[in-house]
Structures are given as C-alpha cells and as structure tokens.
C-alpha cells in the first residue's frame, strides 16, 4: 500500500499498522454481514456473534492508536507519511463506530425476535440497504489497501443510494404503523436499524474521503462532488 522508505523499520511499522487496520475492517465487515443475516433468519446465534465481536474491534482500536502514537513519536514522519498515519487514525475511529452500529443492529434484531412480531414486518427493503452498506465497507477497505481514489469517489456517490433506501423504507414503516398500531413497537425497532445502516454508509463515505486526503493531500470533507472530482484530476 505504501511506497518504500529509506528506513526499513519505518516500512515495517507502517505495514504492521495497516495490517491491523485491515484486520479491524474485516471484523467490522463480518459484524455487519452477520447482523443483516440475523435479521433475515431471526438467528439469536448470529446476534450473539455480533455482540461478542464488539470487544475484539474495540481492542484493535486501542492497539492501533497506541501503535500510531509510537510511530509518530519515534519516526517523526513528514508530508505524505504523516498524512497517512493521521488518516489511519481517523479511519480507525470510523471503523469502530461502524462496529458500534452493527452492535446496535444486533441488539434491535434481538428485540424484534423476542417480540414475536418479526415475521410480519417488511424487512426486504431494509436487507437491500444493509447489503449496500456492507458492500461499501468492503469496497472502501479495498480502496484503502490500493489507495484507489477513483473507487473512493465512486463510493462517495453510491452513499446516496443508501440514503434513498432509508427515506423510502421510513415512508413504508409510517404506513404500516398508521394501518396497524400493533406494529408500532417493531416498526420503531426497524427504523432504528435503518438509521444504523444509513450511518454505516456515512462511515464508508468518511473513509473514502480520507483515502483522497492521503493521496492528494487535500481535505475534501464537506465538499461538493464537483470539487472532489476536480481535486483528483
């Protein structure tokens, strides 16, 4: 992922931190997939897997933060190397928060399963949005590994699809609650899950922005797509 440096130890430090980040990303990606599968299959076992993985994700965040602090203190990197380390710190935070969203999804799925209302609810659209979000996390991790800013921009654009799914699903849930007040409790659980899915898409978008920052050295957060595309040209 990174260019060779005069210091082989610095290369080793960067590779180790990058490997830890990818390991963390893999765990988070698995959390999302299992949370979505738990909703589709009403599986308590999958729910527990997601909840148990949370501790591993949190532990990796602490390890990565410590490693980054050590590398910066010992190597005193400059320019692109410093941008890379700072961006990894930001990406780690977004991955940890993505794991938190998967955790929240699992807790809500558990509530739905225990309520006995699960099989009456419209989860098809929610599964589609969840698959989109999980796919974005997978792609953005791959883009980070290759520092692929073209795919990073594509991910920024695709986050809008998740937002559209969220809005459509919200309208559908409101209709369900109006037609049958008995579905209100489970509908609110599903709405909470949908919001968590939307936030996962937002975190993928944030990571994509930091990839562009690493490569181009320009902070494009809160920028229009037109400006972002001009930056990468």
SEGULUM-154177 format. One line per 4 residues: number of its first residue (from 1); their letters; for each residue x, y, z of N, C-alpha, C. Coordinates in nm, 3 decimals, always signed. Example, Ala and Ser with C-alpha at 12.3 -4.5 7.8 and 13.67 -1.06 7.14 Angstrom:
REM residues 2
1) AS) +1.319 -0.569 +0.780 +1.230 -0.450 +0.780 +1.320 -0.330 +0.780; +1.285 -0.225 +0.708 +1.367 -0.106 +0.714 +1.290 +0.003 +0.787
//
This chain:
REM residues 233
1) XXXX) +0.082 -0.121 +0.000 +0.000 +0.000 +0.000 +0.085 +0.126 +0.000; +0.199 +0.122 +0.069 +0.282 +0.240 +0.080 +0.408 +0.226 -0.003; +0.471 +0.341 -0.032 +0.596 +0.338 -0.104 +0.710 +0.299 -0.011; +0.821 +0.252 -0.070 +0.938 +0.216 +0.009 +1.005 +0.341 +0.066
5) XXXX) +1.058 +0.327 +0.188 +1.128 +0.438 +0.251 +1.273 +0.397 +0.278; +1.355 +0.498 +0.307 +1.493 +0.469 +0.340 +1.502 +0.387 +0.468; +1.410 +0.408 +0.558 +1.409 +0.333 +0.682 +1.323 +0.209 +0.667; +1.388 +0.091 +0.671 +1.312 -0.033 +0.661 +1.224 -0.053 +0.783
9) XXXX) +1.268 +0.000 +0.897 +1.188 -0.012 +1.019 +1.059 +0.070 +1.007; +1.069 +0.186 +0.942 +0.951 +0.268 +0.921 +0.851 +0.194 +0.831; +0.903 +0.131 +0.725 +0.817 +0.049 +0.639 +0.749 -0.060 +0.719; +0.825 -0.123 +0.806 +0.770 -0.231 +0.888 +0.660 -0.179 +0.980
13) XXXX) +0.683 -0.061 +1.040 +0.582 +0.000 +1.127 +0.453 +0.030 +1.051; +0.468 +0.089 +0.932 +0.352 +0.124 +0.850 +0.275 -0.001 +0.808; +0.347 -0.103 +0.767 +0.281 -0.227 +0.724 +0.208 -0.294 +0.839; +0.267 -0.289 +0.958 +0.203 -0.351 +1.073 +0.072 -0.280 +1.109
17) XXXX) +0.079 -0.147 +1.111 -0.041 -0.068 +1.144 -0.149 -0.088 +1.037; -0.106 -0.090 +0.911 -0.202 -0.110 +0.801 -0.266 -0.248 +0.811; -0.189 -0.347 +0.848 -0.243 -0.483 +0.863 -0.344 -0.489 +0.976; -0.314 -0.420 +1.086 -0.408 -0.416 +1.198 -0.538 -0.348 +1.156
21) XXXX) -0.525 -0.241 +1.077 -0.644 -0.170 +1.029 -0.729 -0.261 +0.942; -0.666 -0.336 +0.852 -0.741 -0.425 +0.765 -0.805 -0.538 +0.844; -0.735 -0.585 +0.948 -0.794 -0.688 +1.035 -0.919 -0.634 +1.104; -0.908 -0.512 +1.154 -1.021 -0.448 +1.219 -1.137 -0.431 +1.121
25) XXXX) -1.103 -0.387 +1.000 -1.205 -0.370 +0.898 -1.274 -0.501 +0.864; -1.197 -0.609 +0.858 -1.256 -0.740 +0.830 -1.354 -0.783 +0.938; -1.320 -0.755 +1.064 -1.409 -0.789 +1.175 -1.539 -0.708 +1.167; -1.525 -0.580 +1.136 -1.643 -0.494 +1.126 -1.732 -0.538 +1.010
29) XXXX) -1.669 -0.570 +0.899 -1.745 -0.617 +0.783 -1.823 -0.744 +0.818; -1.760 -0.835 +0.891 -1.827 -0.957 +0.934 -1.942 -0.927 +1.029; -1.920 -0.829 +1.117 -2.027 -0.788 +1.209 -2.152 -0.744 +1.132; -2.130 -0.661 +1.031 -2.243 -0.610 +0.952 -2.315 -0.725 +0.884
33) XXXX) -2.239 -0.812 +0.818 -2.298 -0.925 +0.745 -2.378 -1.015 +0.837; -2.325 -1.043 +0.954 -2.395 -1.130 +1.050 -2.518 -1.062 +1.108; -2.508 -0.931 +1.130 -2.624 -0.858 +1.181 -2.738 -0.860 +1.080; -2.705 -0.843 +0.952 -2.805 -0.847 +0.846 -2.863 -0.988 +0.833
37) XXXX) -2.776 -1.087 +0.839 -2.821 -1.226 +0.830 -2.908 -1.263 +0.950; -2.874 -1.209 +1.066 -2.955 -1.235 +1.186 -3.096 -1.183 +1.167; -3.110 -1.067 +1.103 -3.242 -1.010 +1.078 -3.319 -1.094 +0.977; -3.249 -1.143 +0.875 -3.315 -1.222 +0.771 -3.358 -1.359 +0.822
41) XXXX) -3.279 -1.415 +0.914 -3.305 -1.553 +0.960 -3.355 -1.562 +1.103; -3.371 -1.445 +1.168 -3.415 -1.441 +1.307 -3.327 -1.531 +1.393; -3.196 -1.516 +1.376 -3.099 -1.604 +1.440 -3.037 -1.539 +1.564; -3.065 -1.597 +1.678 -3.006 -1.548 +1.804 -2.857 -1.577 +1.808
45) XXXX) -2.816 -1.690 +1.749 -2.675 -1.727 +1.746 -2.593 -1.621 +1.672; -2.643 -1.575 +1.557 -2.573 -1.471 +1.482 -2.571 -1.340 +1.559; -2.679 -1.310 +1.626 -2.684 -1.189 +1.709 -2.573 -1.192 +1.812; -2.558 -1.305 +1.880 -2.456 -1.318 +1.983 -2.315 -1.308 +1.925
49) XXXX) -2.297 -1.359 +1.802 -2.166 -1.347 +1.736 -2.129 -1.200 +1.716; -2.227 -1.121 +1.673 -2.203 -0.978 +1.651 -2.167 -0.910 +1.782; -2.242 -0.940 +1.886 -2.217 -0.878 +2.017 -2.080 -0.916 +2.071; -2.042 -1.042 +2.053 -1.913 -1.089 +2.104 -1.795 -1.026 +2.029
53) XXXX) -1.813 -0.998 +1.901 -1.704 -0.942 +1.819 -1.673 -0.799 +1.857; -1.768 -0.732 +1.920 -1.750 -0.591 +1.954 -1.625 -0.567 +2.039; -1.600 -0.656 +2.133 -1.483 -0.639 +2.220 -1.353 -0.648 +2.141; -1.348 -0.736 +2.041 -1.228 -0.751 +1.959 -1.203 -0.624 +1.877
57) XXXX) -1.311 -0.567 +1.824 -1.299 -0.443 +1.746 -1.248 -0.330 +1.834; -1.303 -0.317 +1.954 -1.261 -0.211 +2.045 -1.114 -0.229 +2.085; -1.073 -0.353 +2.107 -0.934 -0.380 +2.145 -0.837 -0.342 +2.033; -0.876 -0.370 +1.909 -0.792 -0.334 +1.796 -0.781 -0.183 +1.780
61) XXXX) -0.889 -0.112 +1.808 -0.883 +0.034 +1.800 -0.777 +0.088 +1.896; -0.775 +0.034 +2.018 -0.678 +0.078 +2.119 -0.536 +0.043 +2.073; -0.517 -0.077 +2.020 -0.385 -0.119 +1.973 -0.333 -0.031 +1.861; -0.422 -0.001 +1.766 -0.382 +0.082 +1.652 -0.347 +0.223 +1.698
65) XXXX) -0.427 +0.280 +1.786 -0.399 +0.415 +1.837 -0.263 +0.419 +1.907; -0.234 +0.317 +1.986 -0.105 +0.310 +2.055 +0.009 +0.298 +1.955; -0.010 +0.213 +1.854 +0.095 +0.194 +1.753 +0.121 +0.323 +1.676; +0.015 +0.395 +1.642 +0.030 +0.521 +1.569 +0.106 +0.625 +1.652
69) XXXX) +0.072 +0.634 +1.779 +0.141 +0.727 +1.868 +0.290 +0.695 +1.876; +0.321 +0.566 +1.884 +0.460 +0.522 +1.893 +0.536 +0.554 +1.765; +0.475 +0.526 +1.651 +0.540 +0.552 +1.523 +0.569 +0.701 +1.505; +0.470 +0.784 +1.534 +0.487 +0.928 +1.518 +0.597 +0.981 +1.612
73) XXXX) +0.599 +0.933 +1.735 +0.699 +0.978 +1.832 +0.840 +0.934 +1.792; +0.854 +0.812 +1.743 +0.987 +0.759 +1.713 +1.039 +0.802 +1.576; +0.951 +0.808 +1.477 +0.996 +0.832 +1.339 +0.981 +0.977 +1.293; +0.895 +1.052 +1.364 +0.870 +1.191 +1.328 +0.848 +1.208 +1.176
77) XXXX) +0.748 +1.141 +1.124 +0.724 +1.144 +0.979 +0.678 +1.281 +0.931; +0.698 +1.306 +0.805 +0.657 +1.434 +0.746 +0.577 +1.408 +0.619; +0.512 +1.514 +0.572 +0.440 +1.513 +0.444 +0.343 +1.396 +0.433; +0.355 +1.318 +0.323 +0.257 +1.214 +0.294 +0.253 +1.106 +0.402
81) XXXX) +0.368 +1.074 +0.460 +0.371 +0.971 +0.563 +0.290 +1.014 +0.685; +0.301 +1.141 +0.722 +0.223 +1.191 +0.835 +0.075 +1.193 +0.800; +0.041 +1.233 +0.679 -0.099 +1.230 +0.635 -0.154 +1.088 +0.644; -0.075 +0.992 +0.602 -0.118 +0.854 +0.605 -0.149 +0.809 +0.748
85) XXXX) -0.059 +0.840 +0.841 -0.079 +0.799 +0.980 -0.200 +0.868 +1.042; -0.215 +0.997 +1.015 -0.330 +1.071 +1.068 -0.460 +1.018 +1.009; -0.458 +0.986 +0.878 -0.577 +0.933 +0.814 -0.613 +0.795 +0.869; -0.511 +0.713 +0.895 -0.537 +0.581 +0.954 -0.606 +0.596 +1.089
89) XXXX) -0.564 +0.696 +1.166 -0.628 +0.722 +1.295 -0.776 +0.755 +1.277; -0.806 +0.840 +1.178 -0.945 +0.878 +1.150 -1.025 +0.758 +1.098; -0.963 +0.679 +1.012 -1.030 +0.562 +0.955 -1.061 +0.462 +1.065; -0.966 +0.444 +1.157 -0.987 +0.353 +1.270 -1.110 +0.394 +1.351
93) XXXX) -1.121 +0.524 +1.376 -1.237 +0.575 +1.450 -1.367 +0.545 +1.376; -1.368 +0.565 +1.245 -1.488 +0.537 +1.167 -1.522 +0.388 +1.167; -1.421 +0.303 +1.162 -1.447 +0.159 +1.166 -1.504 +0.118 +1.302; -1.450 +0.176 +1.409 -1.501 +0.143 +1.542 -1.647 +0.185 +1.554
97) XXXX) -1.680 +0.301 +1.500 -1.818 +0.348 +1.506 -1.909 +0.265 +1.416; -1.854 +0.215 +1.306 -1.930 +0.123 +1.221 -1.962 -0.004 +1.298; -1.863 -0.055 +1.372 -1.887 -0.171 +1.457 -1.994 -0.144 +1.561; -1.994 -0.022 +1.614 -2.098 +0.016 +1.711 -2.236 +0.009 +1.647
101) XXXX) -2.246 +0.052 +1.521 -2.375 +0.048 +1.452 -2.421 -0.097 +1.431; -2.326 -0.184 +1.394 -2.359 -0.325 +1.378 -2.406 -0.384 +1.511; -2.342 -0.343 +1.617 -2.381 -0.386 +1.752 -2.524 -0.342 +1.784; -2.554 -0.216 +1.751 -2.688 -0.164 +1.775 -2.792 -0.241 +1.693
105) XXXX) -2.756 -0.273 +1.568 -2.847 -0.350 +1.483 -2.877 -0.484 +1.548; -2.772 -0.551 +1.595 -2.790 -0.683 +1.658 -2.880 -0.675 +1.780; -2.863 -0.572 +1.861 -2.946 -0.556 +1.981 -3.092 -0.534 +1.942; -3.117 -0.458 +1.837 -3.254 -0.433 +1.794 -3.316 -0.556 +1.730
109) XXXX) -3.234 -0.630 +1.655 -3.284 -0.754 +1.596 -3.327 -0.850 +1.707; -3.248 -0.856 +1.812 -3.281 -0.941 +1.926 -3.415 -0.900 +1.986; -3.438 -0.768 +1.996 -3.565 -0.718 +2.049 -3.681 -0.758 +1.959; -3.661 -0.750 +1.827 -3.766 -0.786 +1.731 -3.798 -0.935 +1.740
113) XXXX) -3.693 -1.018 +1.745 -3.714 -1.163 +1.753 -3.790 -1.199 +1.880; -3.752 -1.138 +1.991 -3.816 -1.168 +2.119 -3.960 -1.119 +2.125; -3.993 -1.017 +2.044 -4.129 -0.962 +2.046 -4.230 -1.053 +1.976; -4.179 -1.142 +1.887 -4.269 -1.231 +1.814 -4.335 -1.167 +1.694
117) XXXX) -4.302 -1.039 +1.665 -4.363 -0.968 +1.553 -4.277 -0.971 +1.427; -4.159 -1.031 +1.437 -4.059 -1.019 +1.332 -4.106 -1.064 +1.195; -4.177 -1.174 +1.187 -4.211 -1.230 +1.056 -4.326 -1.154 +0.987; -4.382 -1.059 +1.054 -4.490 -0.981 +0.995 -4.440 -0.849 +0.936
121) XXXX) -4.311 -0.819 +0.955 -4.260 -0.688 +0.919 -4.192 -0.688 +0.782; -4.190 -0.572 +0.714 -4.133 -0.561 +0.579 -3.981 -0.540 +0.582; -3.906 -0.649 +0.586 -3.761 -0.632 +0.601 -3.686 -0.639 +0.468; -3.756 -0.668 +0.358 -3.690 -0.683 +0.229 -3.610 -0.560 +0.188
125) XXXX) -3.673 -0.442 +0.196 -3.605 -0.318 +0.160 -3.488 -0.289 +0.253; -3.507 -0.322 +0.381 -3.401 -0.299 +0.479 -3.281 -0.388 +0.451; -3.305 -0.511 +0.409 -3.195 -0.601 +0.375 -3.117 -0.549 +0.255; -3.188 -0.490 +0.160 -3.121 -0.434 +0.042 -3.027 -0.321 +0.084
129) XXXX) -3.076 -0.230 +0.167 -2.993 -0.119 +0.214 -2.875 -0.171 +0.295; -2.899 -0.273 +0.376 -2.792 -0.330 +0.458 -2.684 -0.393 +0.371; -2.725 -0.463 +0.267 -2.628 -0.523 +0.174 -2.546 -0.415 +0.104; -2.612 -0.304 +0.069 -2.541 -0.193 +0.007 -2.435 -0.137 +0.102
133) XXXX) -2.474 -0.120 +0.229 -2.382 -0.064 +0.328 -2.263 -0.157 +0.351; -2.290 -0.287 +0.366 -2.183 -0.384 +0.385 -2.090 -0.385 +0.265; -2.148 -0.373 +0.145 -2.069 -0.371 +0.023 -1.979 -0.249 +0.017; -2.029 -0.133 +0.064 -1.948 -0.012 +0.064 -1.829 -0.023 +0.159
137) XXXX) -1.851 -0.083 +0.275 -1.741 -0.102 +0.370 -1.634 -0.193 +0.309; -1.677 -0.300 +0.244 -1.582 -0.392 +0.179 -1.502 -0.318 +0.071; -1.572 -0.241 -0.010 -1.505 -0.171 -0.120 -1.412 -0.062 -0.071; -1.451 +0.009 +0.034 -1.367 +0.118 +0.080 -1.240 +0.065 +0.146
141) XXXX) -1.249 -0.052 +0.209 -1.129 -0.115 +0.264 -1.035 -0.157 +0.152; -1.092 -0.209 +0.047 -1.012 -0.247 -0.070 -0.949 -0.124 -0.134; -1.026 -0.016 -0.142 -0.973 +0.109 -0.198 -0.860 +0.163 -0.112; -0.872 +0.148 +0.019 -0.764 +0.192 +0.108 -0.638 +0.109 +0.085
145) XXXX) -0.654 -0.021 +0.073 -0.539 -0.109 +0.052 -0.463 -0.072 -0.075; -0.537 -0.025 -0.176 -0.474 +0.011 -0.304 -0.457 +0.162 -0.321; -0.503 +0.239 -0.220 -0.507 +0.385 -0.230 -0.566 +0.428 -0.364; -0.683 +0.372 -0.391 -0.753 +0.393 -0.518 -0.852 +0.508 -0.503
149) XXXX) -0.814 +0.627 -0.549 -0.900 +0.743 -0.531 -1.017 +0.744 -0.629; -1.005 +0.674 -0.741 -1.116 +0.666 -0.836 -1.232 +0.590 -0.773; -1.201 +0.476 -0.711 -1.307 +0.400 -0.645 -1.358 +0.474 -0.522; -1.269 +0.549 -0.457 -1.312 +0.628 -0.341 -1.421 +0.727 -0.381
153) XXXX) -1.404 +0.793 -0.494 -1.505 +0.888 -0.543 -1.634 +0.815 -0.579; -1.622 +0.696 -0.638 -1.742 +0.618 -0.672 -1.820 +0.582 -0.546; -1.749 +0.553 -0.438 -1.814 +0.520 -0.311 -1.887 +0.642 -0.255; -1.829 +0.759 -0.269 -1.896 +0.882 -0.224 -2.031 +0.899 -0.294
157) XXXX) -2.033 +0.866 -0.421 -2.157 +0.880 -0.499 -2.261 +0.776 -0.457; -2.214 +0.654 -0.430 -2.308 +0.545 -0.400 -2.370 +0.555 -0.262; -2.311 +0.634 -0.174 -2.371 +0.653 -0.042 -2.511 +0.711 -0.055; -2.535 +0.787 -0.162 -2.669 +0.846 -0.185 -2.775 +0.737 -0.202
161) XXXX) -2.736 +0.622 -0.257 -2.831 +0.512 -0.276 -2.886 +0.463 -0.142; -2.797 +0.455 -0.043 -2.839 +0.412 +0.090 -2.933 +0.515 +0.151; -2.902 +0.642 +0.132 -2.989 +0.748 +0.183 -3.128 +0.740 +0.121; -3.133 +0.710 -0.008 -3.263 +0.697 -0.076 -3.341 +0.578 -0.023
165) XXXX) -3.271 +0.466 +0.000 -3.336 +0.347 +0.056 -3.392 +0.377 +0.194; -3.317 +0.451 +0.274 -3.360 +0.485 +0.409 -3.488 +0.567 +0.406; -3.493 +0.665 +0.318 -3.611 +0.750 +0.309 -3.733 +0.670 +0.264; -3.713 +0.583 +0.165 -3.824 +0.502 +0.117 -3.873 +0.405 +0.223
169) XXXX) -3.781 +0.344 +0.295 -3.818 +0.249 +0.400 -3.890 +0.319 +0.514; -3.848 +0.440 +0.546 -3.913 +0.517 +0.652 -4.058 +0.545 +0.616; -4.081 +0.584 +0.490 -4.220 +0.610 +0.446 -4.304 +0.482 +0.458; -4.247 +0.369 +0.423 -4.321 +0.242 +0.429 -4.355 +0.207 +0.574
173) XXXX) -4.262 +0.228 +0.665 -4.289 +0.197 +0.806 -4.398 +0.287 +0.863; -4.398 +0.412 +0.824 -4.502 +0.503 +0.871 -4.639 +0.454 +0.827; -4.647 +0.405 +0.704 -4.773 +0.350 +0.653 -4.817 +0.229 +0.735; -4.723 +0.140 +0.764 -4.754 +0.021 +0.846 -4.807 +0.062 +0.982
177) XXXX) -4.743 +0.159 +1.046 -4.785 +0.199 +1.180 -4.922 +0.265 +1.179; -4.950 +0.340 +1.074 -5.081 +0.406 +1.064 -5.191 +0.303 +1.041; -5.163 +0.200 +0.961 -5.264 +0.099 +0.929 -5.286 +0.000 +1.044; -5.180 -0.027 +1.121 -5.192 -0.123 +1.231 -5.105 -0.077 +1.348
181) XXXX) -5.164 -0.008 +1.445 -5.088 +0.043 +1.560 -5.013 -0.066 +1.637; -5.055 -0.192 +1.622 -4.987 -0.300 +1.693 -4.845 -0.321 +1.641; -4.814 -0.267 +1.523 -4.680 -0.283 +1.466 -4.585 -0.169 +1.507; -4.634 -0.076 +1.587 -4.553 +0.042 +1.619 -4.421 +0.005 +1.685
185) XXXX) -4.426 -0.082 +1.784 -4.304 -0.118 +1.857 -4.196 -0.178 +1.765; -4.237 -0.279 +1.687 -4.142 -0.343 +1.596 -4.099 -0.249 +1.484; -4.192 -0.164 +1.439 -4.159 -0.067 +1.334 -4.052 +0.030 +1.381; -4.062 +0.072 +1.505 -3.962 +0.164 +1.560 -3.826 +0.094 +1.571
189) XXXX) -3.827 -0.035 +1.605 -3.702 -0.111 +1.607 -3.640 -0.114 +1.467; -3.724 -0.141 +1.367 -3.674 -0.145 +1.229 -3.624 -0.008 +1.183; -3.693 +0.097 +1.226 -3.650 +0.232 +1.191 -3.513 +0.261 +1.252; -3.492 +0.216 +1.373 -3.363 +0.233 +1.440 -3.254 +0.158 +1.363
193) XXXX) -3.286 +0.037 +1.317 -3.191 -0.042 +1.238 -3.159 +0.029 +1.107; -3.262 +0.081 +1.042 -3.242 +0.151 +0.915 -3.151 +0.271 +0.933; -3.169 +0.342 +1.043 -3.083 +0.459 +1.070 -2.939 +0.414 +1.092; -2.920 +0.302 +1.161 -2.785 +0.249 +1.183 -2.720 +0.211 +1.050
197) XXXX) -2.799 +0.153 +0.960 -2.748 +0.117 +0.827 -2.705 +0.242 +0.751; -2.788 +0.347 +0.760 -2.753 +0.473 +0.694 -2.622 +0.528 +0.748; -2.601 +0.517 +0.878 -2.478 +0.568 +0.938 -2.357 +0.486 +0.893; -2.376 +0.356 +0.872 -2.266 +0.273 +0.821 -2.222 +0.326 +0.685
201) XXXX) -2.320 +0.361 +0.601 -2.288 +0.420 +0.472 -2.212 +0.551 +0.488; -2.250 +0.630 +0.587 -2.181 +0.757 +0.613 -2.035 +0.733 +0.653; -2.011 +0.630 +0.733 -1.874 +0.599 +0.775 -1.790 +0.552 +0.656; -1.850 +0.475 +0.567 -1.779 +0.433 +0.445 -1.741 +0.557 +0.364
205) XXXX) -1.833 +0.651 +0.357 -1.808 +0.776 +0.285 -1.693 +0.853 +0.350; -1.692 +0.859 +0.482 -1.584 +0.929 +0.553 -1.448 +0.867 +0.522; -1.444 +0.734 +0.523 -1.318 +0.664 +0.495 -1.272 +0.694 +0.353; -1.366 +0.696 +0.259 -1.331 +0.728 +0.120 -1.269 +0.867 +0.111
209) XXXX) -1.322 +0.961 +0.188 -1.267 +1.098 +0.187 -1.123 +1.100 +0.239; -1.095 +1.017 +0.339 -0.959 +1.014 +0.394 -0.861 +0.947 +0.297; -0.910 +0.856 +0.215 -0.824 +0.797 +0.111 -0.776 +0.905 +0.014; -0.870 +0.991 -0.025 -0.835 +1.101 -0.114 -0.738 +1.196 -0.045
213) XXXX) -0.757 +1.219 +0.083 -0.667 +1.305 +0.160 -0.525 +1.248 +0.162; -0.513 +1.117 +0.181 -0.381 +1.053 +0.184 -0.308 +1.076 +0.052; -0.378 +1.051 -0.057 -0.315 +1.054 -0.189 -0.292 +1.197 -0.238; -0.391 +1.283 -0.222 -0.385 +1.417 -0.280 -0.342 +1.526 -0.182
217) XXXX) -0.350 +1.496 -0.053 -0.311 +1.597 +0.045 -0.411 +1.709 +0.061; -0.532 +1.688 +0.013 -0.638 +1.789 +0.021 -0.754 +1.736 +0.105; -0.795 +1.814 +0.202 -0.909 +1.776 +0.285 -1.037 +1.812 +0.210; -1.109 +1.709 +0.162 -1.227 +1.736 +0.080 -1.358 +1.710 +0.157
221) XXXX) -1.348 +1.698 +0.290 -1.470 +1.681 +0.369 -1.563 +1.801 +0.349; -1.693 +1.773 +0.343 -1.795 +1.876 +0.327 -1.786 +1.948 +0.192; -1.716 +1.887 +0.096 -1.703 +1.946 -0.037 -1.805 +1.884 -0.133; -1.836 +1.957 -0.239 -1.926 +1.904 -0.341 -1.854 +1.800 -0.424
225) XXXX) -1.931 +1.714 -0.489 -1.870 +1.613 -0.575 -1.794 +1.677 -0.691; -1.843 +1.792 -0.737 -1.775 +1.863 -0.846 -1.634 +1.902 -0.803; -1.621 +1.957 -0.684 -1.489 +1.997 -0.635 -1.401 +1.873 -0.612; -1.460 +1.768 -0.556 -1.382 +1.647 -0.529 -1.327 +1.589 -0.658
229) XXXX) -1.410 +1.583 -0.761 -1.363 +1.530 -0.889 -1.255 +1.617 -0.950; -1.262 +1.748 -0.926 -1.157 +1.836 -0.978 -1.025 +1.814 -0.904; -1.035 +1.778 -0.777 -0.915 +1.755 -0.696 -0.838 +1.632 -0.743; -0.910 +1.527 -0.782 -0.841 +1.402 -0.818 -0.791 +1.402 -0.962
233) X) -0.830 +1.498 -1.041 -0.785 +1.502 -1.180 -0.639 +1.547 -1.190
//
